[in-house]
Amino acid sequence: MPKRVDHAERRTEIADALLRVAARRGLHAVGMRDVAAEAGVSLRLVQYYFETKEKLLLHGLHRLAERFGERVAARLGAAGDDPGPRATIEAVLRAALPADEESRTFHLVYTSYAVLSATDPALASQPFIKNPDAAEGAVTGLLRQAAERGLLRPGVDPEVEAVSLLALSAGLGTSVLVGQRGPEEAAAVLGHHLDRIFRDGRAGAGTRT
């Protein structure tokens, strides 16, 4: 009997190949032929699954977000059954720092998508901003939970601090990417700002991941 093809798995493999090539060469320079070679499949097969480069890029963006979610979940799993608001926020922020090949790919390629969407009509027409909005909403919600549990310092505004923390994480990630500072130094800066927001430094922090 002929081997049964898992189409979802094949699409994921091709999307992962796109992300690897984009991390090496830049998203703007990636062509469908490059992705096919990286995935070890024919150009015709890539075109069969995605039809156009635009559709491939969009699927790659979704795959990038999916991989980031898996990384955050792994950090939270290592923090125990109830890591608490601070440890959860720290897991999200630290997962985005380019400390290894996977997180470096995330930061580099996600930033490339953001820049490309400013000039590419197909990407610009997509709800590209929803993922950052979702992250902002999640961090705001966690800070509100912390406030209800008396874990935040007086005067902390959850919405303002959520915006600040995510912007800080993004900026620190870029500084690591270009070699301005190391990942541990960047993580220490994040920890410093979390200490400023939460009472008693690491109170309610859970386990560091």
Backbone as CSV, one residue per row, in Angstrom:
resi,resn,N_x,N_y,N_z,CA_x,CA_y,CA_z,C_x,C_y,C_z
1,MET,0.836,-1.195,0.000,0.000,0.000,0.000,0.877,1.254,0.000
2,PRO,0.458,2.291,-0.750,1.248,3.525,-0.763,1.250,4.186,0.607
3,LYS,2.364,4.859,0.927,2.492,5.526,2.214,1.509,6.684,2.314
4,ARG,0.810,6.758,3.449,-0.171,7.815,3.655,0.540,9.106,4.055
5,VAL,0.210,10.201,3.402,0.868,11.479,3.642,0.085,12.283,4.672
6,ASP,0.783,12.772,5.693,0.177,13.664,6.681,0.370,15.089,6.160
7,HIS,-0.678,15.664,5.572,-0.540,16.963,4.917,-0.240,18.079,5.907
8,ALA,-0.825,18.020,7.102,-0.552,19.048,8.107,0.915,19.013,8.519
9,GLU,1.440,17.803,8.683,2.849,17.663,9.046,3.755,18.164,7.929
10,ARG,3.401,17.888,6.706,4.212,18.331,5.564,4.210,19.866,5.470
11,ARG,3.054,20.487,5.703,2.979,21.949,5.682,3.834,22.555,6.805
12,THR,3.818,21.896,7.959,4.635,22.374,9.074,6.118,22.262,8.754
13,GLU,6.518,21.162,8.142,7.922,20.973,7.767,8.378,22.056,6.790
14,ILE,7.525,22.389,5.841,7.877,23.420,4.854,7.942,24.790,5.527
15,ALA,6.995,25.073,6.440,7.011,26.350,7.155,8.263,26.469,8.024
16,ASP,8.661,25.385,8.669,9.881,25.401,9.477,11.109,25.649,8.599
17,ALA,11.110,25.086,7.398,12.208,25.328,6.461,12.257,26.805,6.078
18,LEU,11.098,27.412,5.865,11.041,28.849,5.579,11.689,29.642,6.705
19,LEU,11.358,29.316,7.954,11.896,30.057,9.092,13.408,29.888,9.207
20,ARG,13.914,28.711,8.904,15.369,28.491,8.963,16.082,29.332,7.913
21,VAL,15.555,29.342,6.703,16.180,30.126,5.639,16.086,31.614,5.961
22,ALA,14.940,32.048,6.457,14.749,33.463,6.793,15.708,33.901,7.887
23,ALA,15.985,33.019,8.846,16.908,33.348,9.931,18.335,33.509,9.411
24,ARG,18.680,32.792,8.336,20.037,32.866,7.774,20.186,34.005,6.781
25,ARG,19.168,34.218,5.947,19.327,35.114,4.809,18.474,36.377,4.892
26,GLY,17.513,36.396,5.791,16.585,37.518,5.849,15.302,37.163,5.122
27,LEU,14.182,37.544,5.692,12.889,37.163,5.135,12.685,37.707,3.730
28,HIS,13.175,38.916,3.479,12.970,39.561,2.171,13.656,38.803,1.041
29,ALA,14.702,38.031,1.386,15.485,37.346,0.351,15.042,35.912,0.105
30,VAL,14.035,35.451,0.822,13.616,34.053,0.720,12.669,33.842,-0.453
31,GLY,12.973,32.845,-1.286,12.090,32.472,-2.382,11.556,31.064,-2.169
32,MET,10.514,30.700,-2.886,9.921,29.369,-2.721,10.907,28.265,-3.100
33,ARG,11.778,28.549,-4.062,12.779,27.552,-4.460,13.777,27.310,-3.320
34,ASP,14.132,28.390,-2.604,15.041,28.252,-1.458,14.413,27.382,-0.370
35,VAL,13.133,27.608,-0.128,12.426,26.854,0.903,12.329,25.381,0.513
36,ALA,12.064,25.120,-0.750,11.978,23.736,-1.226,13.303,23.009,-1.017
37,ALA,14.411,23.689,-1.353,15.728,23.078,-1.177,16.011,22.806,0.295
38,GLU,15.650,23.750,1.161,15.877,23.585,2.603,15.053,22.425,3.161
39,ALA,13.833,22.288,2.673,12.940,21.230,3.165,13.232,19.886,2.529
40,GLY,14.029,19.880,1.455,14.344,18.631,0.777,13.190,18.106,-0.052
41,VAL,12.384,19.016,-0.588,11.245,18.634,-1.424,11.319,19.422,-2.730
42,SER,10.438,19.105,-3.642,10.436,19.794,-4.925,9.725,21.145,-4.818
43,LEU,10.076,22.048,-5.719,9.388,23.331,-5.787,7.908,23.115,-6.071
44,ARG,7.599,22.140,-6.889,6.204,21.849,-7.224,5.394,21.486,-5.971
45,LEU,6.033,20.757,-5.041,5.327,20.376,-3.823,5.042,21.598,-2.948
46,VAL,6.008,22.509,-2.839,5.795,23.739,-2.070,4.653,24.538,-2.687
47,GLN,4.634,24.615,-4.008,3.564,25.345,-4.699,2.217,24.645,-4.536
48,TYR,2.238,23.333,-4.442,1.001,22.569,-4.244,0.356,22.940,-2.910
49,TYR,1.185,23.038,-1.871,0.650,23.310,-0.544,0.331,24.790,-0.316
50,PHE,1.077,25.685,-0.935,0.921,27.100,-0.609,0.570,28.010,-1.793
51,GLU,0.710,27.515,-2.998,0.327,28.239,-4.219,1.193,29.468,-4.478
52,THR,1.274,30.375,-3.519,2.038,31.614,-3.730,2.990,31.850,-2.562
53,LYS,3.977,32.703,-2.799,4.914,33.056,-1.737,4.187,33.770,-0.601
54,GLU,3.194,34.582,-0.944,2.448,35.315,0.081,1.785,34.352,1.059
55,LYS,1.162,33.287,0.532,0.504,32.312,1.402,1.531,31.557,2.252
56,LEU,2.682,31.288,1.680,3.752,30.625,2.426,4.229,31.516,3.569
57,LEU,4.409,32.795,3.294,4.851,33.735,4.329,3.834,33.829,5.461
58,LEU,2.571,33.866,5.121,1.532,33.963,6.142,1.509,32.715,7.023
59,HIS,1.662,31.551,6.393,1.692,30.312,7.173,2.932,30.282,8.056
60,GLY,4.033,30.800,7.540,5.256,30.865,8.327,5.091,31.728,9.564
61,LEU,4.359,32.823,9.435,4.100,33.698,10.579,3.296,32.975,11.653
62,HIS,2.274,32.241,11.227,1.478,31.471,12.186,2.329,30.390,12.871
63,ARG,3.195,29.764,12.105,4.062,28.722,12.665,5.045,29.329,13.668
64,LEU,5.545,30.512,13.369,6.463,31.194,14.269,5.793,31.462,15.618
65,ALA,4.547,31.944,15.567,3.795,32.217,16.794,3.521,30.921,17.559
66,GLU,3.249,29.843,16.827,2.980,28.553,17.453,4.217,28.044,18.203
67,ARG,5.373,28.171,17.579,6.611,27.725,18.212,6.936,28.559,19.447
68,PHE,6.641,29.849,19.382,6.860,30.699,20.548,5.969,30.249,21.707
69,GLY,4.716,29.949,21.402,3.796,29.472,22.429,4.279,28.182,23.066
70,GLU,4.837,27.291,22.270,5.361,26.027,22.791,6.535,26.282,23.734
71,ARG,7.369,27.270,23.391,8.523,27.581,24.229,8.086,28.174,25.573
72,VAL,7.094,29.059,25.538,6.572,29.637,26.776,5.966,28.538,27.650
73,ALA,5.202,27.645,27.020,4.563,26.551,27.765,5.609,25.665,28.433
74,ALA,6.724,25.426,27.763,7.786,24.601,28.346,8.392,25.289,29.563
75,ARG,8.586,26.593,29.482,9.130,27.339,30.624,8.160,27.297,31.800
76,LEU,6.893,27.462,31.516,5.897,27.436,32.580,5.795,26.047,33.204
77,GLY,5.912,25.023,32.380,5.879,23.665,32.896,7.017,23.404,33.867
78,ALA,8.176,23.998,33.585,9.331,23.827,34.466,9.179,24.612,35.763
79,ALA,8.246,25.577,35.774,8.061,26.424,36.958,7.099,25.821,37.966
80,GLY,6.467,24.694,37.659,5.577,24.041,38.608,4.113,24.226,38.267
81,ASP,3.259,23.689,39.148,1.818,23.692,38.886,1.204,25.087,38.980
82,ASP,1.707,25.921,39.876,1.148,27.263,40.053,2.292,28.269,40.126
83,PRO,2.848,28.649,38.981,4.034,29.502,38.979,3.781,30.924,39.478
84,GLY,2.540,31.379,39.425,2.244,32.738,39.870,2.385,33.749,38.746
85,PRO,1.808,34.938,38.920,1.817,35.952,37.841,3.202,36.377,37.404
86,ARG,4.105,36.614,38.375,5.428,37.098,37.994,6.187,36.062,37.170
87,ALA,6.214,34.822,37.633,6.943,33.792,36.891,6.343,33.583,35.505
88,THR,5.035,33.726,35.399,4.387,33.571,34.091,4.795,34.707,33.159
89,ILE,4.779,35.929,33.662,5.210,37.072,32.854,6.676,36.917,32.461
90,GLU,7.491,36.506,33.406,8.914,36.344,33.128,9.150,35.259,32.073
91,ALA,8.346,34.206,32.094,8.480,33.149,31.088,8.212,33.688,29.687
92,VAL,7.187,34.531,29.559,6.853,35.127,28.261,7.978,36.036,27.789
93,LEU,8.451,36.906,28.675,9.467,37.885,28.291,10.806,37.224,27.971
94,ARG,11.201,36.251,28.791,12.496,35.609,28.572,12.486,34.676,27.365
95,ALA,11.317,34.113,27.036,11.239,33.236,25.863,11.530,33.991,24.579
96,ALA,11.302,35.314,24.589,11.518,36.115,23.389,12.954,36.602,23.261
97,LEU,13.756,36.495,24.329,15.150,36.928,24.247,15.961,35.934,23.420
98,PRO,16.779,36.402,22.476,17.549,35.487,21.620,18.732,34.865,22.352
99,ALA,18.423,33.881,23.208,19.452,33.230,24.017,19.972,31.943,23.378
100,ASP,19.254,31.406,22.390,19.677,30.198,21.698,19.188,30.293,20.248
101,GLU,19.434,29.240,19.490,19.093,29.288,18.066,17.589,29.476,17.837
102,GLU,16.769,28.771,18.630,15.322,28.858,18.455,14.801,30.256,18.767
103,SER,15.225,30.821,19.896,14.741,32.150,20.264,15.352,33.234,19.376
104,ARG,16.562,33.001,18.891,17.164,33.953,17.960,16.359,33.983,16.657
105,THR,15.974,32.805,16.177,15.145,32.743,14.974,13.833,33.481,15.179
106,PHE,13.213,33.260,16.346,11.941,33.942,16.619,12.102,35.452,16.552
107,HIS,13.066,35.977,17.281,13.200,37.438,17.351,13.555,38.028,15.989
108,LEU,14.504,37.412,15.312,14.953,37.928,14.024,13.847,37.878,12.974
109,VAL,13.174,36.732,12.868,12.174,36.562,11.817,10.896,37.334,12.135
110,TYR,10.499,37.356,13.412,9.291,38.112,13.756,9.493,39.598,13.488
111,THR,10.682,40.112,13.821,10.987,41.509,13.521,10.970,41.750,12.014
112,SER,11.477,40.788,11.254,11.468,40.906,9.793,10.048,40.965,9.252
113,TYR,9.150,40.161,9.817,7.748,40.205,9.408,7.153,41.583,9.687
114,ALA,7.470,42.145,10.861,6.933,43.457,11.218,7.396,44.525,10.235
115,VAL,8.688,44.494,9.897,9.234,45.473,8.957,8.648,45.268,7.566
116,LEU,8.563,44.002,7.126,8.054,43.706,5.791,6.586,44.098,5.653
117,SER,5.824,43.974,6.736,4.398,44.297,6.670,4.154,45.788,6.426
118,ALA,5.180,46.614,6.703,5.035,48.052,6.493,5.042,48.412,5.012
119,THR,5.592,47.515,4.180,5.695,47.808,2.746,5.053,46.754,1.860
120,ASP,4.682,45.619,2.427,4.085,44.535,1.641,2.565,44.567,1.819
121,PRO,1.809,44.871,0.753,0.349,44.987,0.881,-0.323,43.710,1.377
122,ALA,0.182,42.542,0.953,-0.442,41.282,1.365,-0.298,41.066,2.868
123,LEU,0.889,41.335,3.398,1.084,41.200,4.838,0.367,42.305,5.598
124,ALA,0.394,43.496,5.047,-0.234,44.629,5.720,-1.737,44.450,5.856
125,SER,-2.347,43.700,4.934,-3.794,43.508,4.969,-4.214,42.442,5.981
126,GLN,-3.237,41.728,6.538,-3.532,40.694,7.522,-3.617,41.302,8.924
127,PRO,-4.302,40.618,9.845,-4.398,41.129,11.225,-3.087,40.931,11.977
128,PHE,-1.998,41.505,11.441,-0.659,41.285,11.976,-0.538,41.763,13.417
129,ILE,-1.268,42.806,13.747,-1.146,43.421,15.058,-1.822,42.609,16.143
130,LYS,-2.629,41.601,15.786,-3.396,40.854,16.790,-2.499,40.105,17.773
131,ASN,-1.399,39.552,17.290,-0.521,38.817,18.202,0.094,39.725,19.262
132,PRO,0.671,40.883,18.882,1.151,41.798,19.924,0.035,42.264,20.851
133,ASP,-1.149,42.524,20.326,-2.271,42.926,21.171,-2.633,41.816,22.157
134,ALA,-2.591,40.578,21.683,-2.919,39.448,22.552,-1.896,39.325,23.673
135,ALA,-0.617,39.496,23.352,0.435,39.429,24.372,0.255,40.543,25.400
136,GLU,-0.057,41.740,24.907,-0.266,42.876,25.805,-1.445,42.623,26.736
137,GLY,-2.517,42.080,26.173,-3.692,41.778,26.987,-3.401,40.713,28.031
138,ALA,-2.611,39.704,27.652,-2.280,38.627,28.582,-1.433,39.140,29.741
139,VAL,-0.413,39.954,29.436,0.449,40.487,30.497,-0.341,41.437,31.390
140,THR,-1.210,42.253,30.797,-2.056,43.142,31.595,-2.920,42.332,32.549
141,GLY,-3.517,41.250,32.045,-4.356,40.401,32.875,-3.584,39.787,34.034
142,LEU,-2.350,39.360,33.772,-1.529,38.771,34.829,-1.172,39.807,35.890
143,LEU,-0.889,41.026,35.450,-0.572,42.082,36.412,-1.800,42.450,37.244
144,ARG,-2.967,42.404,36.644,-4.191,42.663,37.412,-4.420,41.574,38.454
145,GLN,-4.146,40.320,38.064,-4.244,39.228,39.034,-3.293,39.460,40.198
146,ALA,-2.072,39.887,39.864,-1.089,40.146,40.909,-1.553,41.277,41.825
147,ALA,-2.168,42.315,41.238,-2.669,43.433,42.043,-3.756,42.963,43.007
148,GLU,-4.638,42.104,42.527,-5.723,41.585,43.371,-5.184,40.750,44.530
149,ARG,-4.020,40.128,44.325,-3.411,39.296,45.362,-2.424,40.078,46.230
150,GLY,-2.356,41.399,45.997,-1.482,42.246,46.801,-0.014,42.066,46.505
151,LEU,0.325,41.633,45.291,1.715,41.358,44.943,2.429,42.536,44.288
152,LEU,1.678,43.563,43.870,2.287,44.698,43.185,2.579,45.843,44.150
153,ARG,3.551,46.631,43.806,3.868,47.808,44.603,2.782,48.867,44.411
154,PRO,2.632,49.785,45.361,1.608,50.825,45.253,1.801,51.689,44.008
155,GLY,0.684,52.037,43.372,0.724,52.943,42.233,1.024,52.303,40.895
156,VAL,1.228,50.986,40.855,1.527,50.312,39.588,0.261,50.237,38.734
157,ASP,0.361,50.685,37.492,-0.742,50.620,36.535,-0.524,49.403,35.634
158,PRO,-1.340,48.357,35.748,-1.111,47.133,34.965,-1.025,47.366,33.461
159,GLU,-1.891,48.213,32.908,-1.873,48.428,31.457,-0.589,49.114,31.020
160,VAL,-0.186,50.156,31.729,1.039,50.877,31.370,2.256,49.976,31.519
161,GLU,2.307,49.210,32.617,3.461,48.341,32.838,3.524,47.202,31.827
162,ALA,2.375,46.709,31.380,2.374,45.658,30.359,3.002,46.173,29.066
163,VAL,2.601,47.377,28.653,3.182,47.988,27.448,4.686,48.178,27.631
164,SER,5.066,48.682,28.803,6.481,48.956,29.069,7.317,47.690,29.049
165,LEU,6.830,46.633,29.687,7.587,45.391,29.761,7.773,44.751,28.387
166,LEU,6.719,44.754,27.587,6.829,44.146,26.259,7.743,44.966,25.346
167,ALA,7.665,46.288,25.462,8.557,47.141,24.666,10.005,46.951,25.116
168,LEU,10.204,46.829,26.427,11.542,46.598,26.960,12.092,45.263,26.470
169,SER,11.261,44.230,26.505,11.690,42.912,26.051,12.097,42.939,24.583
170,ALA,11.295,43.620,23.763,11.605,43.695,22.332,12.915,44.439,22.095
171,GLY,13.095,45.549,22.797,14.325,46.318,22.629,15.551,45.569,23.113
172,LEU,15.424,44.898,24.243,16.538,44.102,24.757,16.872,42.952,23.806
173,GLY,15.832,42.354,23.229,16.065,41.269,22.274,16.894,41.732,21.089
174,THR,16.576,42.913,20.578,17.347,43.451,19.459,18.782,43.744,19.871
175,SER,18.965,44.252,21.094,20.324,44.557,21.556,21.158,43.282,21.694
176,VAL,20.525,42.176,22.074,21.232,40.891,22.135,21.547,40.401,20.728
177,LEU,20.582,40.570,19.848,20.729,40.091,18.474,21.920,40.750,17.774
178,VAL,22.134,42.033,18.022,23.225,42.753,17.356,24.520,42.726,18.155
179,GLY,24.532,42.012,19.294,25.755,41.852,20.049,26.067,42.961,21.027
180,GLN,25.112,43.829,21.315,25.349,44.925,22.261,25.493,44.405,23.689
181,ARG,24.723,43.363,24.017,24.806,42.748,25.355,24.458,41.273,25.247
182,GLY,24.748,40.525,26.291,24.462,39.109,26.297,23.069,38.811,26.813
183,PRO,22.570,37.590,26.572,21.220,37.212,27.012,21.023,37.313,28.523
184,GLU,22.033,36.921,29.313,21.884,36.968,30.768,21.825,38.403,31.270
185,GLU,22.589,39.278,30.647,22.518,40.697,31.023,21.132,41.250,30.717
186,ALA,20.594,40.893,29.558,19.252,41.348,29.188,18.213,40.797,30.160
187,ALA,18.362,39.517,30.537,17.426,38.912,31.485,17.510,39.606,32.842
188,ALA,18.726,40.029,33.229,18.888,40.735,34.505,18.174,42.073,34.483
189,VAL,18.182,42.749,33.339,17.469,44.020,33.215,15.963,43.793,33.357
190,LEU,15.455,42.741,32.717,14.040,42.404,32.872,13.708,42.117,34.336
191,GLY,14.587,41.363,34.998,14.366,41.058,36.402,14.345,42.312,37.263
192,HIS,15.220,43.256,36.948,15.264,44.527,37.678,13.928,45.259,37.572
193,HIS,13.365,45.286,36.371,12.093,45.995,36.183,10.934,45.247,36.842
194,LEU,10.993,43.924,36.846,9.961,43.167,37.560,10.067,43.393,39.068
195,ASP,11.293,43.523,39.573,11.484,43.834,40.988,10.864,45.189,41.334
196,ARG,10.927,46.115,40.383,10.368,47.449,40.597,8.839,47.411,40.666
197,ILE,8.236,46.442,39.972,6.774,46.350,39.892,6.205,45.521,41.038
198,PHE,6.875,44.398,41.342,6.353,43.471,42.348,6.894,43.796,43.744
199,ARG,6.079,43.575,44.749,6.498,43.756,46.138,7.583,42.744,46.510
200,ASP,8.454,43.150,47.419,9.451,42.246,47.986,10.242,41.511,46.908
201,GLY,10.583,42.229,45.855,11.417,41.639,44.809,10.755,40.462,44.145
202,ARG,11.128,39.246,44.567,10.664,38.044,43.903,9.467,37.409,44.609
203,ALA,8.798,38.118,45.485,7.619,37.550,46.152,6.570,37.177,45.138
204,GLY,6.046,35.961,45.240,5.027,35.507,44.300,5.580,35.184,42.942
205,ALA,6.913,35.055,42.854,7.521,34.874,41.538,7.429,33.466,41.038
206,GLY,7.335,32.474,41.918,7.413,31.099,41.461,8.871,30.747,41.212
207,THR,9.102,29.727,40.433,10.458,29.260,40.163,10.994,29.934,38.923
208,ARG,12.249,30.406,39.004,12.867,31.001,37.812,13.057,29.939,36.755
209,THR,12.723,30.297,35.492,12.897,29.354,34.397,14.072,29.756,33.556
